Amino acid sequence: MDNVPLSHHDDYPMGPTCLNLPATRLVLAAVALLAPALLAPTAGAQAPPAPSRTTTSDALKIPYTLYSLKNGLTVILHEDHSQPLVAVNVSVKVGSRDEPPKRTGFAHLFEHLMFMGTTRVPEKMFDEWMETEGAWNNAWTSEDRTGYYAVGPSHTLPLLSWLEADRLGTLGHQIDQAKLDAQRSVVKNERRQQIENEPYAKVRLRLPELLFPPGHPYHHPVIGSHADLEAATVADVRAFFAQWYVPQNMSLVVAGDFNPQKIRPLVERYFGSLKKGPPLPSRRSPEQPAKLERVVRETLKDNVTLSKVVMAWLSPAAYAPGDAELDVLSEILTSGKASRLYKALVYDQQLAQQVSARQSSKRLRSHFVIEATARPNVSLDQIEKAIDAELEKLRSEAMSEQELQRAKNQYETGFVARMQSLETRASLLNSYYAHQGNPGWAGADLQRYLDVTTAGTLQTAQRVLDPNRRVIMHVVPKQKGAAGVGGATQ
């Protein structure tokens, strides 16, 4: 199972949701936007009048049907016969932000428990029955939501639907001590293997604690702590299920090659019997606003060979003004060999092995991160100064229209290309519904990026990337004398 997503828009996946175009023509739609610049008339020829520009966002209209069952479950149907595939995607509006004190990691633990089997589907049969028919499944947990999805040949739709409805309807009541102990051990081992023993991954545990104050829903990492996982009880698990895993707190997407006359009876048959739960509790709100008033520094010693500097700023929430601008700025800073930070740190000055930037968008508040891995024997102080020099240029003068358009073109092409995946479209229908109340918000989402201006990026860089309000972490090797040990971290 995929867990604890960290890259930008993991809970808000980049890419559209609505199509009038066949999937194979999606990338061509984006490329067509660039074509006029490549088709300059030959010398002496008269250029034809420029046609009115239809943006890719105008074409991103995935057809869908939205309705609700009597128990409150929201259903979103997306019919696509271009491939003999179907996808079943369930979104639950609960994440690590909703965990009570001393129960961090609970939402993610429950995601694992959802694969422990029921009376009708014994343990491991959930996967085995799917895979026997050529289907597969996965799940993820973020700060704001939990998602479950399965993809398979068209004929597997009844099976995928029944399996999902069975565990949603019964598993919460069938969790026992043995199941809890088994998955608690799995999650603790996952934390050790994928974070504690993974080079540089400890940053994922510590960064939220430095960015967000105690009491803030994002203060703790999604995977939680060993102590809190150990403290979880069967009663806790059952209460969590009864509180959040109720039809009125979930939405179901069925996408792909299905019979439109048969799909509603099938959904009603399997999901209509789920019992509507009690009124939903209020989701956790910050006890105090997240804000940085100074530079917060910390050094982590890790089992790494090369040192790394990590800089992070609090930034606008997903879909808020400035969110799109920061995505575009991440392209300008580190996407491709001509990007500003790559060219300065990796190519020109040869200080870093690699450099990356991302806007990690979340519902309540986001953060913008820059990471640079040092070359052997290069001080992290040198890397910091080089990064700061480039950021000062970004804050001081608006970029050229050409540089901005190049970044927007890159983002637009990637946005559209991702839509070829049925799995992605199903996920985005649920994401846009969960956070915008509109499954068909893809075109509007992409339009945010097409509308980014040089003035807007300059203002966002000045407002967000304040050198005096950020977290700076140095990750250095535990062994003395290892290559790339950074300099003083103040």
C-alpha positions as CSV (number, residue, x, y, z in Angstrom):
1,M,0.0,0.0,0.0
2,D,1.2,3.5,-0.8
3,N,1.3,5.6,2.4
4,V,2.1,9.1,3.6
5,P,2.3,10.9,0.3
6,L,4.6,13.9,0.4
7,S,4.9,15.3,-3.1
8,H,2.8,18.3,-4.2
9,H,-0.9,17.7,-4.7
10,D,-0.8,14.1,-3.5
11,D,-4.2,14.8,-1.9
12,Y,-4.8,17.4,-4.7
13,P,-3.4,15.5,-7.7
14,M,-2.2,17.7,-10.5
15,G,-4.2,17.2,-13.6
16,P,-7.6,17.6,-15.0
17,T,-10.8,15.7,-14.7
18,C,-13.1,16.3,-17.6
19,L,-12.6,15.3,-21.2
20,N,-14.4,15.7,-24.5
21,L,-11.2,14.5,-26.2
22,P,-10.2,10.9,-26.5
23,A,-7.3,10.1,-24.2
24,T,-4.8,9.6,-27.0
25,R,-5.4,13.2,-28.2
26,L,-4.8,14.8,-24.8
27,V,-1.1,15.5,-25.2
28,L,-1.7,16.7,-28.8
29,A,-4.1,19.3,-27.3
30,A,-1.3,20.7,-25.2
31,V,1.2,20.6,-28.0
32,A,-1.2,22.4,-30.3
33,L,-1.0,25.4,-28.0
34,L,2.7,25.6,-28.7
35,A,2.5,25.1,-32.4
36,P,2.0,28.8,-33.5
37,A,5.4,29.7,-32.2
38,L,7.0,26.9,-34.2
39,L,5.3,27.6,-37.5
40,A,6.7,31.0,-38.4
41,P,6.0,31.9,-42.1
42,T,8.9,31.6,-44.6
43,A,10.6,34.8,-45.8
44,G,8.4,36.8,-48.1
45,A,5.3,34.9,-47.3
46,Q,2.3,36.6,-45.8
47,A,1.3,35.2,-42.4
48,P,-2.3,34.1,-42.1
49,P,-4.5,35.8,-39.6
50,A,-4.0,34.4,-36.1
51,P,-6.9,32.2,-35.0
52,S,-8.6,32.8,-31.7
53,R,-6.9,30.8,-29.1
54,T,-8.8,28.0,-27.4
55,T,-7.0,26.9,-24.3
56,T,-6.5,23.4,-23.2
57,S,-8.6,24.2,-20.1
58,D,-11.6,24.7,-22.4
59,A,-11.3,21.0,-23.5
60,L,-10.8,19.4,-20.1
61,K,-14.4,18.4,-19.5
62,I,-14.7,14.9,-18.3
63,P,-18.3,13.8,-18.6
64,Y,-19.7,12.7,-15.3
65,T,-23.0,12.1,-13.5
66,L,-23.3,13.1,-9.8
67,Y,-26.0,11.8,-7.5
68,S,-26.5,10.6,-3.9
69,L,-27.9,7.4,-2.4
70,K,-30.5,7.6,0.4
71,N,-27.8,6.8,3.0
72,G,-25.8,9.9,2.0
73,L,-23.1,8.4,-0.1
74,T,-22.1,10.6,-3.0
75,V,-21.7,8.7,-6.3
76,I,-19.8,10.1,-9.3
77,L,-20.0,8.1,-12.6
78,H,-17.6,8.7,-15.5
79,E,-18.2,6.6,-18.6
80,D,-15.2,5.9,-21.0
81,H,-15.2,3.1,-23.5
82,S,-11.7,3.9,-25.0
83,Q,-10.2,1.0,-23.1
84,P,-11.8,-2.2,-21.6
85,L,-11.0,-1.0,-18.0
86,V,-12.9,0.2,-15.0
87,A,-11.8,2.0,-11.8
88,V,-13.5,2.1,-8.4
89,N,-12.3,4.9,-6.2
90,V,-13.5,5.7,-2.7
91,S,-12.6,8.9,-0.9
92,V,-13.1,9.3,2.9
93,K,-12.9,12.7,4.4
94,V,-10.6,11.9,7.3
95,G,-6.8,12.1,7.6
96,S,-4.1,12.7,10.1
97,R,-5.4,16.1,10.9
98,D,-8.5,14.5,12.5
99,E,-6.6,12.3,14.9
100,P,-7.2,12.8,18.6
101,P,-4.3,13.7,21.0
102,K,-2.0,10.7,21.7
103,R,-3.3,8.8,18.7
104,T,-1.1,10.1,15.9
105,G,-0.8,7.8,12.9
106,F,-4.3,6.5,13.5
107,A,-5.8,7.4,10.1
108,H,-2.9,5.6,8.4
109,L,-3.1,2.6,10.7
110,F,-6.8,2.3,9.8
111,E,-6.0,2.3,6.1
112,H,-3.9,-0.8,6.7
113,L,-6.6,-2.4,8.8
114,M,-9.0,-2.1,5.9
115,F,-7.1,-4.9,4.1
116,M,-7.3,-7.3,7.0
117,G,-10.3,-9.2,5.7
118,T,-13.9,-9.8,6.7
119,T,-16.1,-12.8,7.4
120,R,-17.0,-13.0,3.8
121,V,-13.6,-12.1,2.4
122,P,-10.9,-13.7,4.5
123,E,-7.6,-12.1,5.0
124,K,-5.5,-11.9,1.8
125,M,-8.5,-12.9,-0.4
126,F,-9.3,-9.2,-1.1
127,D,-6.1,-9.0,-3.2
128,E,-6.0,-12.6,-4.4
129,W,-9.6,-12.6,-5.9
130,M,-8.8,-9.3,-7.7
131,E,-5.5,-10.4,-9.0
132,T,-6.9,-13.7,-10.3
133,E,-9.2,-11.6,-12.6
134,G,-6.4,-9.2,-13.7
135,A,-7.3,-6.4,-11.3
136,W,-5.2,-4.6,-8.6
137,N,-5.8,-2.1,-5.8
138,N,-4.0,0.3,-3.5
139,A,-4.7,3.0,-0.9
140,W,-3.1,6.1,0.6
141,T,-3.5,8.5,3.6
142,S,-2.8,12.2,3.8
143,E,-3.3,14.9,6.3
144,D,-6.8,15.6,4.8
145,R,-8.2,12.5,3.3
146,T,-7.9,8.7,2.9
147,G,-8.3,7.1,-0.5
148,Y,-8.9,3.5,-1.7
149,Y,-8.9,2.5,-5.4
150,A,-9.0,-0.6,-7.6
151,V,-8.5,-0.9,-11.3
152,G,-9.3,-3.9,-13.5
153,P,-10.7,-5.3,-16.8
154,S,-14.4,-4.2,-17.4
155,H,-15.8,-7.6,-16.4
156,T,-14.4,-7.1,-12.8
157,L,-16.6,-4.2,-11.9
158,P,-19.2,-6.2,-10.0
159,L,-16.3,-8.0,-8.1
160,L,-14.5,-4.7,-7.3
161,S,-17.7,-3.0,-6.1
162,W,-18.8,-5.9,-3.9
163,L,-15.3,-6.2,-2.3
164,E,-15.2,-2.5,-1.5
165,A,-18.8,-2.4,-0.2
166,D,-18.2,-5.5,1.9
167,R,-15.3,-4.1,3.9
168,L,-16.9,-0.6,4.2
169,G,-20.0,-2.2,5.6
170,T,-18.6,-4.8,8.0
171,L,-14.8,-4.5,8.7
172,G,-15.1,-1.8,11.4
173,H,-17.1,-4.1,13.5
174,Q,-14.9,-7.1,12.9
175,I,-11.6,-5.7,14.0
176,D,-10.1,-7.7,16.8
177,Q,-6.9,-7.6,18.8
178,A,-5.1,-10.0,16.5
179,K,-5.8,-7.9,13.4
180,L,-4.8,-4.7,15.2
181,D,-1.6,-6.2,16.5
182,A,-0.7,-7.5,13.1
183,Q,-1.1,-4.2,11.3
184,R,0.3,-2.1,14.1
185,S,3.5,-4.1,13.7
186,V,3.4,-3.6,9.9
187,V,3.0,0.2,10.2
188,K,5.8,0.5,12.8
189,N,8.1,-1.6,10.6
190,E,7.1,0.6,7.7
191,R,8.1,3.7,9.7
192,R,11.5,2.1,10.4
193,Q,12.2,0.9,6.9
194,Q,10.8,3.8,4.8
195,I,11.6,6.7,7.0
196,E,13.9,6.1,9.9
197,N,16.3,4.0,7.9
198,E,15.8,5.7,4.5
199,P,18.4,8.3,3.7
200,Y,17.2,11.9,4.3
201,A,13.6,10.6,5.1
202,K,13.8,11.7,8.8
203,V,13.2,15.2,7.4
204,R,9.6,14.0,6.8
205,L,9.1,13.3,10.5
206,R,10.7,16.5,11.8
207,L,9.7,19.2,9.3
208,P,6.0,19.3,10.2
209,E,6.9,19.8,13.8
210,L,9.1,22.8,13.0
211,L,6.7,24.4,10.6
212,F,3.4,24.0,12.5
213,P,3.0,24.8,16.2
214,P,1.9,22.2,18.8
215,G,-1.9,21.8,18.6
216,H,-2.0,22.4,14.9
217,P,-3.6,19.5,13.0
218,Y,-0.5,19.3,10.7
219,H,2.1,19.4,13.6
220,H,2.7,15.6,13.5
221,P,3.7,13.4,10.5
222,V,1.0,11.3,8.9
223,I,2.6,8.1,9.9
224,G,2.5,9.0,13.6
225,S,4.8,8.0,16.5
226,H,5.7,4.5,17.7
227,A,4.3,5.4,21.2
228,D,0.9,6.5,19.9
229,L,0.6,3.5,17.5
230,E,1.4,1.2,20.5
231,A,-1.3,2.8,22.6
232,A,-4.1,2.3,20.1
233,T,-6.8,-0.1,21.3
234,V,-9.5,-2.2,19.5
235,A,-12.1,0.2,21.0
236,D,-10.3,3.1,19.5
237,V,-10.3,1.5,16.1
238,R,-14.0,0.6,16.2
239,A,-14.9,4.1,17.4
240,F,-12.8,5.7,14.6
241,F,-14.6,3.6,12.0
242,A,-18.0,4.4,13.4
243,Q,-17.2,8.1,13.5
244,W,-15.7,8.7,10.1
245,Y,-16.3,5.7,7.8
246,V,-20.0,6.5,7.2
247,P,-21.7,7.0,3.8
248,Q,-22.3,10.7,4.3
249,N,-18.5,11.2,4.8
250,M,-17.5,9.3,1.6
251,S,-17.7,9.6,-2.1
252,L,-17.6,6.8,-4.7
253,V,-16.3,7.2,-8.2
254,V,-17.0,4.5,-10.8
255,A,-15.1,5.2,-14.0
256,G,-14.5,3.5,-17.3
257,D,-16.1,0.9,-19.6
258,F,-19.4,0.1,-18.0
259,N,-23.0,-0.3,-19.2
260,P,-24.8,3.0,-18.3
261,Q,-28.2,1.1,-17.9
262,K,-26.7,-1.3,-15.4
263,I,-24.4,0.8,-13.3
264,R,-27.0,2.5,-11.0
265,P,-28.7,-0.7,-10.0
266,L,-25.2,-2.2,-9.4
267,V,-24.1,0.7,-7.2
268,E,-27.4,0.6,-5.3
269,R,-27.2,-3.1,-4.8
270,Y,-23.7,-3.1,-3.2
271,F,-23.5,0.4,-1.6
272,G,-27.1,1.3,-0.8
273,S,-27.2,-1.1,2.2
274,L,-24.4,0.8,4.0
275,K,-25.9,2.3,7.2
276,K,-25.9,6.0,7.5
277,G,-23.9,7.0,10.6
278,P,-24.5,9.6,13.3
279,P,-23.9,13.3,12.6
280,L,-20.3,13.9,11.6
281,P,-18.0,15.5,14.2
282,S,-16.3,18.8,13.5
283,R,-12.9,18.5,11.9
284,R,-10.0,19.7,13.9
285,S,-9.1,23.3,13.4
286,P,-5.8,25.0,14.4
287,E,-5.6,26.0,18.0
288,Q,-3.3,28.8,16.9
289,P,-2.4,29.9,13.4
290,A,0.8,28.6,11.8
291,K,3.3,31.3,11.4
292,L,7.1,31.7,11.3
293,E,8.5,34.9,12.7
294,R,12.2,34.0,12.4
295,V,14.6,31.5,10.9
296,V,14.3,28.1,12.6
297,R,17.4,26.0,12.2
298,E,18.1,22.3,13.0
299,T,20.8,19.8,12.1
300,L,19.9,16.1,11.7
301,K,22.6,13.4,11.8
302,D,21.7,10.6,9.5
303,N,23.1,7.5,7.7
304,V,24.0,9.4,4.6
305,T,27.1,10.0,2.5
306,L,26.4,13.5,1.3
307,S,25.0,16.4,3.2
308,K,21.8,18.1,2.3
309,V,20.1,21.5,3.0
310,V,16.4,21.7,3.3
311,M,14.6,25.1,3.3
312,A,10.8,25.4,3.9
313,W,8.4,28.2,4.1
314,L,4.7,28.3,5.1
315,S,2.7,29.0,2.0
316,P,-0.9,29.4,0.8
317,A,-3.3,26.5,1.1
318,A,-4.3,24.3,-1.9
319,Y,-6.3,26.3,-4.5
320,A,-5.8,29.6,-2.6
321,P,-4.2,32.7,-4.3
322,G,-0.5,32.1,-4.7
323,D,-0.8,28.3,-4.8
324,A,-0.6,28.1,-8.6
325,E,2.1,30.7,-8.7
326,L,4.3,28.6,-6.3
327,D,3.9,25.6,-8.5
328,V,5.0,27.6,-11.5
329,L,7.9,29.0,-9.5
330,S,9.0,25.5,-8.6
331,E,9.2,24.8,-12.4
332,I,11.3,27.9,-12.9
333,L,13.7,27.1,-10.1
334,T,14.4,23.4,-10.6
335,S,12.6,21.9,-13.7
336,G,15.2,21.1,-16.3
337,K,18.9,22.0,-16.8
338,A,18.1,25.6,-17.7
339,S,16.1,26.2,-14.5
340,R,17.6,28.8,-12.2
341,L,18.7,26.7,-9.2
342,Y,19.8,23.7,-11.3
343,K,21.9,26.0,-13.6
344,A,23.4,27.9,-10.7
345,L,24.1,25.2,-8.2
346,V,24.6,22.0,-10.3
347,Y,26.0,23.3,-13.6
348,D,27.7,26.7,-13.1
349,Q,29.0,26.6,-9.6
350,Q,29.1,22.8,-9.2
351,L,28.1,22.9,-5.6
352,A,25.2,20.4,-5.6
353,Q,24.6,17.0,-6.9
354,Q,20.9,17.7,-7.3
355,V,18.3,20.3,-6.3
356,S,14.5,20.3,-6.2
357,A,11.6,22.6,-5.3
358,R,8.0,21.9,-4.7
359,Q,4.8,23.4,-3.4
360,S,3.3,20.8,-1.0
361,S,-0.3,21.8,-1.1
362,K,-2.7,20.9,1.7
363,R,-6.2,22.0,2.7
364,L,-5.4,24.1,5.8
365,R,-2.0,25.5,5.0
366,S,0.8,24.4,2.6
367,H,4.6,24.6,2.6
368,F,7.1,25.4,-0.1
369,V,10.3,23.3,0.0
370,I,13.7,23.6,-1.6
371,E,16.3,20.8,-1.2
372,A,19.9,20.6,-2.4
373,T,22.3,17.7,-1.9
374,A,25.9,18.8,-1.7
375,R,28.8,17.6,-3.8
376,P,31.6,16.0,-1.8
377,N,33.5,18.4,0.4
378,V,31.1,21.3,-0.3
379,S,29.9,23.3,2.7
380,L,26.2,23.6,3.2
381,D,26.8,27.3,4.0
382,Q,28.0,27.7,0.4
383,I,24.9,26.0,-0.8
384,E,22.7,28.2,1.3
385,K,24.4,31.3,0.0
386,A,24.0,30.2,-3.6
387,I,20.3,29.4,-3.1
388,D,19.7,32.7,-1.3
389,A,21.4,34.6,-4.2
390,E,19.0,33.1,-6.7
391,L,15.9,33.7,-4.5
392,E,16.9,37.3,-4.1
393,K,16.9,37.7,-7.9
394,L,13.5,36.0,-7.9
395,R,12.2,38.5,-5.3
396,S,13.8,41.6,-6.8
397,E,12.8,41.6,-10.5
398,A,10.0,40.2,-12.5
399,M,11.0,37.3,-14.8
400,S,10.7,37.6,-18.5
401,E,7.4,36.7,-20.2
402,Q,9.4,34.1,-22.2
403,E,10.7,32.4,-19.0
404,L,7.2,32.4,-17.5
405,Q,5.6,31.0,-20.6
406,R,8.1,28.2,-20.8
407,A,7.3,27.1,-17.3
408,K,3.6,27.4,-17.9
409,N,3.9,25.3,-21.0
410,Q,5.8,22.6,-19.1
411,Y,3.1,22.6,-16.4
412,E,0.3,22.5,-18.9
413,T,1.7,19.7,-20.9
414,G,2.3,17.6,-17.8
415,F,-1.2,18.4,-16.5
416,V,-2.8,17.2,-19.7
417,A,-0.6,14.1,-20.2
418,R,-1.6,12.8,-16.8
419,M,-5.2,12.7,-17.8
420,Q,-4.6,9.7,-20.1
421,S,-4.8,7.5,-17.1
422,L,-8.3,6.3,-16.1
423,E,-7.0,5.8,-12.6
424,T,-5.9,9.4,-12.4
425,R,-9.2,10.7,-13.7
426,A,-11.2,8.7,-11.2
427,S,-9.0,10.0,-8.4
428,L,-9.3,13.6,-9.5
429,L,-13.1,13.4,-9.7
430,N,-13.1,12.5,-6.1
431,S,-10.4,15.1,-5.2
432,Y,-12.2,18.0,-6.8
433,Y,-15.5,17.0,-5.3
434,A,-13.9,16.7,-1.8
435,H,-12.2,20.1,-1.9
436,Q,-14.2,22.2,-4.4
437,G,-17.6,20.5,-4.3
438,N,-17.4,20.2,-8.0
439,P,-16.0,17.0,-9.7
440,G,-15.7,18.8,-13.0
441,W,-13.3,21.5,-11.7
442,A,-10.3,20.4,-13.9
443,G,-10.6,23.1,-16.5
444,A,-10.8,25.8,-13.7
445,D,-7.8,24.2,-12.0
446,L,-5.7,24.4,-15.1
447,Q,-6.9,27.9,-15.8
448,R,-5.3,29.0,-12.6
449,Y,-1.9,28.2,-14.1
450,L,-2.7,29.7,-17.5
451,D,-3.6,32.9,-15.7
452,V,-0.3,33.2,-13.8
453,T,1.5,36.5,-14.6
454,T,5.0,37.8,-14.1
455,A,3.7,40.4,-11.6
456,G,1.8,37.7,-9.7
457,T,4.9,35.4,-9.4
458,L,7.0,38.4,-8.2
459,Q,4.4,39.3,-5.6
460,T,4.1,35.7,-4.4
461,A,7.9,35.2,-4.2
462,Q,8.2,38.4,-2.2
463,R,5.3,37.5,0.1
464,V,6.1,33.8,0.7
465,L,9.8,33.3,0.3
466,D,10.9,35.6,3.1
467,P,14.5,34.9,4.0
468,N,13.8,35.8,7.6
469,R,10.8,33.5,8.1
470,R,11.6,29.9,7.2
471,V,12.9,26.6,8.4
472,I,16.4,25.6,7.5
473,M,17.5,22.0,8.1
474,H,20.9,20.5,7.6
475,V,21.1,16.7,7.1
476,V,24.7,15.6,7.7
477,P,26.5,12.2,7.9
478,K,26.9,10.6,11.2
479,Q,30.4,9.4,10.4
480,K,33.1,12.0,10.9
481,G,35.0,12.8,7.7
482,A,32.3,11.6,5.3
483,A,32.2,13.3,2.0
484,G,30.1,16.4,1.7
485,V,29.9,17.3,5.5
486,G,28.3,20.7,5.7
487,G,29.8,23.7,7.5
488,A,28.5,25.4,10.6
489,T,24.7,25.5,10.9
490,Q,24.5,28.3,13.4
